[in-house]
């Protein structure tokens, strides 16, 4: 028999807030965290806005000497991990450190460091490149630094599956705990690719919205006037734990993690399967793993990136899996407010799913003024909806055709 896994701590680092309570209030109030980019000059850029975090100071929680050795995406992960651990109340100095693990995801990793040291190389020569460059830019730098910070010696790994990274990371650690390889894991995803190279790269793909004159209304999932996603940065982190371990130490149990499903589209590197077949299989697998029927799910936190192809494909996938229940399940895309955090998006949306269960409220899809003809589900337009929520599904789909879905429920 596999072991039960629960969530005992959560945190977010986003443009909409860094304190979980404040973040949730703003989310449910339909606020937007999107605005002009200020960290670098965007004068010559096709896109000039995003979900940029403007008030982040890692040294509030991370010693300055350590923070200097971390890329921004690592700072987000460690900062968020510390907050999630604090909420969980776990003391990692007690117990067996080999039973405590870390699993994080990032789609790109240390792009800030890559760009900065590239300039150093060509301006000042190879002998002036930072000796910290490699350990700062590695995708696994987030999980490694969390392990070092807390002294955790159990399973430790990192996932890079584009925008499915964080959900894959959480799901893989879920398996570790289920099958007895760990008792507690710090999990989630972080990303900070909003750099000149990152922004220009996605813009050149024509993947981004170009509503420079109206940033807060640029991310509009499922709306017929959507024109691409909005880049964002940040982290969503959590502590997941074996149920009996959490119960014995009197931990705050926020939700239960019930199911995990994966698949690949196997059709294109950047475009989703038009019929959403890969996404549908991942959702189906997650429900089977959770031992639930589609009708049991009350709310879906959609991947919903605000791209013309992606939103239609996800709608098709939901219809395939949920059949006659598709029009009755509440669906929303919180990327309408946060932007798309790429490899961190699944981590933030995992936290949102936990908060939805706790508060019995489904957050809205803002900017949904004119639903696309091919997007005809209940997307909770504009206003958050108080409702009974026993089980929720969180979807994450990434470039490369990666699909990862998680099912959470109230503790029974």
C-alpha distance (Angstrom), angle and dihedral (degrees) to the residues before:
residue distance angle dihedral
X1 . . .
X2 3.82 . .
X3 3.78 118.7 .
X4 3.80 124.1 -109.9
X5 3.81 117.7 -109.4
X6 3.80 125.8 -152.9
X7 3.80 137.0 -176.7
X8 3.80 114.8 -118.5
X9 3.81 103.4 168.0
X10 3.80 138.8 22.5
X11 3.79 138.7 178.9
X12 3.79 141.1 170.7
X13 3.78 136.5 -154.3
X14 3.81 106.4 -165.2
X15 3.78 143.5 139.1
X16 3.81 87.1 -104.4
X17 3.80 93.8 56.9
X18 3.78 146.4 -46.9
X19 3.80 99.1 -139.0
X20 3.78 110.7 78.7
X21 3.82 96.3 -137.6
X22 3.79 94.2 47.8
X23 3.79 91.0 44.3
X24 3.82 91.9 52.9
X25 3.81 92.9 48.3
X26 3.79 92.1 51.6
X27 3.78 92.0 45.3
X28 3.79 93.2 52.5
X29 3.80 90.6 44.6
X30 3.81 89.4 58.9
X31 3.80 95.5 -115.9
X32 3.80 121.5 160.8
X33 3.80 126.3 -134.0
X34 3.81 93.8 -164.9
X35 3.80 121.4 113.6
X36 3.82 146.1 131.8
X37 3.80 116.2 -46.2
X38 3.80 111.9 -111.8
X39 3.82 105.3 173.3
X40 3.81 93.1 81.2
X41 3.79 139.5 11.5
X42 3.81 110.7 -85.3
X43 3.81 96.7 179.4
X44 3.79 94.3 119.7
X45 3.80 96.0 36.8
X46 3.77 125.7 107.9
X47 3.83 88.8 -139.7
X48 3.82 121.3 40.7
X49 3.81 105.2 175.6
X50 3.77 143.2 61.1
X51 3.79 147.1 138.0
X52 3.80 94.6 -63.1
X53 3.82 120.1 170.7
X54 3.79 105.7 -132.6
X55 3.81 103.7 175.2
X56 3.79 104.7 47.2
X57 3.81 120.3 135.1
X58 3.80 111.5 175.5
X59 3.80 92.0 -169.3
X60 3.79 89.6 71.5
X61 3.82 84.6 82.1
X62 3.81 107.8 3.4
X63 3.83 121.7 66.7
X64 3.79 108.9 -108.1
X65 3.81 94.6 -123.0
X66 3.80 89.5 56.3
X67 3.81 96.1 42.6
X68 3.82 90.0 56.3
X69 3.80 89.1 61.1
X70 3.81 92.7 54.4
X71 3.79 130.5 81.7
X72 3.80 113.8 -127.3
X73 3.82 92.4 -100.7
X74 3.82 89.3 55.2
X75 3.80 91.5 48.7
X76 3.80 89.4 54.4
X77 3.80 92.1 51.0
X78 3.81 96.2 46.5
X79 3.81 93.2 43.2
X80 3.80 91.2 49.3
X81 3.80 92.1 42.9
X82 3.80 91.5 54.3
X83 3.80 90.6 52.4
X84 3.80 93.4 48.0
X85 3.81 90.9 49.5
X86 3.80 90.9 49.9
X87 3.80 91.2 53.4
X88 3.79 91.3 48.2
X89 3.79 90.5 54.7
X90 3.79 93.1 -141.3
X91 3.80 118.9 151.2
X92 3.78 107.2 -147.6
X93 3.80 91.4 -169.6
X94 3.80 88.2 73.1
X95 3.79 127.1 62.0
X96 3.78 128.0 24.4
X97 3.85 111.9 -36.7
X98 3.81 89.2 -156.3
X99 3.83 88.2 67.1
X100 3.82 92.5 57.7
X101 3.82 119.0 83.0
X102 3.79 143.4 178.5
X103 3.80 130.5 -145.3
X104 3.80 122.6 173.5
X105 3.78 136.6 168.8
X106 3.79 135.0 -146.6
X107 3.74 128.6 167.1
X108 3.81 97.5 -151.6
X109 3.80 110.7 5.7
X110 3.80 124.4 -159.7
X111 3.78 102.7 7.2
X112 3.82 91.7 148.8
X113 3.79 90.4 59.2
X114 3.80 93.4 44.4
X115 3.80 92.5 53.9
X116 3.79 94.5 43.3
X117 3.81 95.1 49.2
X118 3.80 92.0 43.1
X119 3.80 87.2 60.8
X120 3.81 91.2 47.0
X121 3.81 90.8 51.2
X122 3.80 94.8 53.8
X123 3.81 97.8 35.0
X124 3.81 100.8 41.2
X125 3.81 106.7 14.1
X126 3.81 138.0 -107.2
X127 3.80 95.1 -68.7
X128 3.80 91.2 63.2
X129 3.81 96.4 55.3
X130 3.81 109.6 117.3
X131 3.81 117.1 -98.5
X132 3.81 85.9 -141.8
X133 3.81 93.7 57.9
X134 3.81 98.2 99.0
X135 3.83 98.4 44.0
X136 3.81 88.9 46.3
X137 3.81 98.4 51.1
X138 3.83 101.1 40.6
X139 3.82 114.7 114.4
X140 3.82 87.6 -133.0
X141 3.82 91.6 54.1
X142 3.80 89.6 94.1
X143 3.80 95.4 55.3
X144 3.80 91.9 39.3
X145 3.79 93.7 52.5
X146 3.80 92.2 47.0
X147 3.80 89.6 51.7
X148 3.80 91.2 50.1
X149 3.81 93.9 44.4
X150 3.82 93.5 54.3
X151 3.81 98.6 28.1
X152 3.80 93.5 -119.3
X153 3.82 114.6 169.3
X154 3.81 102.6 176.9
X155 3.82 127.3 94.6
X156 3.79 111.1 -28.1
X157 3.77 125.4 -178.3
X158 3.79 145.9 137.6
X159 3.79 134.5 -137.1
X160 3.81 129.6 -147.6
X161 3.81 109.5 -173.6
X162 3.80 98.1 137.1
X163 3.80 111.7 -116.0
X164 3.81 92.3 -4.5
X165 3.82 92.0 58.8
X166 3.81 100.6 103.4
X167 3.81 94.4 43.8
X168 3.80 90.4 49.3
X169 3.81 89.4 49.0
X170 3.80 92.7 51.7
X171 3.79 92.1 44.3
X172 3.80 94.1 48.7
X173 3.82 91.8 50.3
X174 3.80 87.9 47.3
X175 3.80 86.9 60.5
X176 3.81 91.8 49.2
X177 3.79 90.5 57.0
X178 3.79 95.1 40.2
X179 3.79 91.3 55.1
X180 3.79 97.9 41.8
X181 3.80 102.5 -104.7
X182 3.82 92.2 119.7
X183 3.81 139.4 7.0
X184 3.81 99.6 -153.4
X185 3.81 132.0 22.0
X186 3.78 134.6 -174.7
X187 3.79 104.4 -141.7
X188 3.78 143.5 170.0
X189 3.77 142.9 87.7
X190 3.79 140.1 -84.0
X191 3.78 135.8 -169.2
X192 3.77 139.0 175.5
X193 3.78 107.4 171.5
X194 3.78 95.8 136.6
X195 3.80 93.1 117.3
X196 3.80 131.0 122.2
X197 3.80 90.7 -93.8
X198 3.81 94.6 42.8
X199 3.79 95.0 47.4
X200 3.79 94.6 44.7
X201 3.80 92.1 46.0
X202 3.79 95.0 54.6
X203 3.82 91.0 40.8
X204 3.80 91.2 53.5
X205 3.81 88.5 54.5
X206 3.83 87.7 56.8
X207 3.80 86.5 -124.4
X208 3.81 96.5 126.6
X209 3.78 133.4 78.4
X210 3.80 112.3 -111.0
X211 3.82 97.6 -156.5
X212 3.80 92.3 129.5
X213 3.79 91.1 155.9
X214 3.82 94.1 56.2
X215 3.83 110.6 28.5
X216 3.80 98.6 165.0
X217 3.81 90.3 57.9
X218 3.81 96.3 42.1
X219 3.81 98.3 92.7
X220 3.79 104.2 66.7
X221 3.80 111.4 156.0
X222 3.80 116.8 -159.8
X223 3.83 91.6 6.0
X224 3.80 117.1 127.3
X225 3.82 90.8 -128.9
X226 3.81 95.9 56.0
X227 3.79 113.5 128.8
X228 3.80 105.9 -179.6
X229 3.78 142.5 -47.3
X230 3.79 129.3 -62.4
X231 3.81 117.3 -124.9
X232 3.78 117.6 -125.3
X233 3.79 139.4 170.2
X234 3.79 136.8 -145.3
X235 3.78 142.7 80.7
X236 3.79 142.7 -88.5
X237 3.80 113.9 -156.9
X238 3.79 135.6 177.9
X239 3.78 144.9 172.9
X240 3.79 114.5 -127.7
X241 3.77 121.0 -170.6
X242 3.78 144.5 179.3
X243 3.80 106.9 -93.4
X244 3.81 99.2 -124.1
X245 3.80 91.1 45.2
X246 3.81 89.8 53.5
X247 3.79 94.0 44.0
X248 3.80 94.3 50.0
X249 3.79 93.2 53.9
X250 3.81 93.2 44.5
X251 3.80 94.4 -116.0
X252 3.82 122.0 175.4
X253 3.81 103.2 -102.8
X254 3.80 107.3 -152.4
X255 3.80 100.8 174.4
X256 3.78 142.5 -27.4
X257 3.81 122.6 -106.5
X258 3.79 105.2 -137.8
X259 3.78 111.9 166.2
X260 3.79 145.6 18.4
X261 3.78 128.3 -169.1
X262 3.79 133.3 -179.3
X263 3.78 138.7 -178.2
X264 3.79 143.1 151.6
X265 3.79 128.1 -123.8
X266 3.80 90.7 -144.5
X267 3.78 90.6 -163.5
X268 3.83 113.9 87.9
X269 3.81 138.6 1.6
X270 3.81 97.5 -127.7
X271 3.81 109.3 8.8
X272 3.82 121.2 74.4
X273 3.76 122.6 -125.9
X274 3.85 101.0 -85.6
X275 3.80 91.4 -130.9
X276 3.79 93.4 44.3
X277 3.79 93.4 -124.3
X278 3.81 95.3 151.1
X279 3.80 92.1 46.5
X280 3.79 90.2 48.5
X281 3.80 91.8 52.4
X282 3.81 91.8 51.1
X283 3.82 91.3 50.5
X284 3.79 90.7 46.7
X285 3.79 91.5 49.7
X286 3.81 91.9 50.0
X287 3.81 91.6 51.5
X288 3.79 92.4 47.7
X289 3.80 89.6 49.1
X290 3.81 89.9 50.9
X291 3.84 90.6 46.9
X292 3.80 90.3 -125.5
X293 3.79 134.9 131.8
X294 3.81 119.8 -128.6
X295 3.82 89.9 -110.6
X296 3.82 89.1 62.1
X297 3.81 92.1 67.0
X298 3.79 113.2 91.7
X299 3.81 100.6 179.0
X300 3.81 137.0 23.3
X301 3.79 121.1 -160.1
X302 3.78 95.5 -150.5
X303 3.77 126.6 -146.6
X304 3.83 83.7 -129.2
X305 3.79 102.0 161.1
X306 3.83 98.0 174.8
X307 3.80 93.9 -112.8
X308 3.82 119.2 137.3
X309 3.82 94.7 -124.2
X310 3.80 100.9 33.7
X311 3.80 98.9 54.5
X312 3.80 92.8 49.5
X313 3.79 92.3 47.0
X314 3.80 91.9 51.0
X315 3.80 91.0 48.1
X316 3.82 89.4 52.5
X317 3.80 90.0 48.7
X318 3.80 92.9 51.8
X319 3.81 90.3 49.9
X320 3.80 90.7 50.0
X321 3.80 93.7 51.9
X322 3.79 100.9 35.2
X323 3.80 99.5 37.8
X324 3.80 109.7 175.3
X325 3.82 90.0 5.9
X326 3.82 93.5 58.9
X327 3.81 95.8 90.4
X328 3.81 91.5 46.6
X329 3.79 99.7 51.9
X330 3.81 116.8 89.1
X331 3.81 113.4 -123.1
X332 3.78 129.3 -176.0
X333 3.77 139.7 167.4
X334 3.78 113.6 -141.0
X335 3.80 88.3 -171.4
X336 3.80 83.7 83.9
X337 3.82 85.6 74.9
X338 3.79 103.9 26.3
X339 3.77 103.8 34.5
X340 3.80 120.0 -133.7
X341 3.81 114.0 -50.8
X342 3.80 91.1 -169.0
X343 3.82 108.5 -151.0
X344 3.81 91.1 9.8
X345 3.80 95.4 52.0
X346 3.81 95.6 90.0
X347 3.80 90.7 51.6
X348 3.79 93.9 52.7
X349 3.80 91.4 43.8
X350 3.82 90.4 49.3
X351 3.81 87.8 56.6
X352 3.81 90.2 46.9
X353 3.81 89.8 52.2
X354 3.82 90.3 52.0
X355 3.82 91.0 49.1
X356 3.80 91.1 47.7
X357 3.80 90.1 55.8
X358 3.78 92.3 45.8
X359 3.79 94.9 48.9
X360 3.81 98.1 32.4
X361 3.78 89.9 -129.6
X362 3.81 129.4 121.9
X363 3.83 111.9 -146.7
X364 3.80 119.4 -129.0
X365 3.78 138.1 -109.7
X366 3.78 103.7 -124.4
X367 3.82 124.9 -157.1
X368 3.80 90.9 33.0
X369 3.80 96.2 137.0
X370 3.80 101.7 141.0
X371 3.81 114.0 22.6
X372 3.78 115.7 -141.9
X373 3.81 114.1 -110.1
X374 3.79 89.1 -120.6
X375 3.81 92.0 50.9
X376 3.79 106.0 66.5
X377 3.82 106.3 147.1
X378 3.81 129.8 109.1
X379 3.81 100.3 -82.1
X380 3.85 96.9 170.7
X381 3.81 94.6 -119.0
X382 3.82 119.7 -145.7
X383 3.82 100.6 -28.1
X384 3.80 131.5 68.5
X385 3.79 113.7 -118.4
X386 3.81 125.5 -137.9
X387 3.78 105.4 -144.7
X388 3.77 144.2 143.5
X389 3.79 108.8 -79.3
X390 3.78 120.4 -177.2
X391 3.81 99.1 149.2
X392 3.79 132.0 20.6
X393 3.80 134.3 -174.6
X394 3.81 124.9 -147.0
X395 3.82 119.0 -159.3
X396 3.82 128.1 -157.0
X397 3.79 124.5 176.4
X398 3.80 125.8 176.8
X399 3.78 144.9 -169.8
X400 3.77 109.0 -83.0
X401 3.80 89.4 48.1
X402 3.81 94.5 -83.4
X403 3.82 114.6 160.6
X404 3.82 125.6 -173.8
X405 3.80 128.2 170.6
X406 3.80 132.2 -177.5
X407 3.81 130.6 -162.6
X408 3.79 120.9 -153.1
X409 3.79 131.5 -179.0
X410 3.77 143.8 -179.7
X411 3.78 112.3 -87.5
X412 3.80 110.3 -92.5
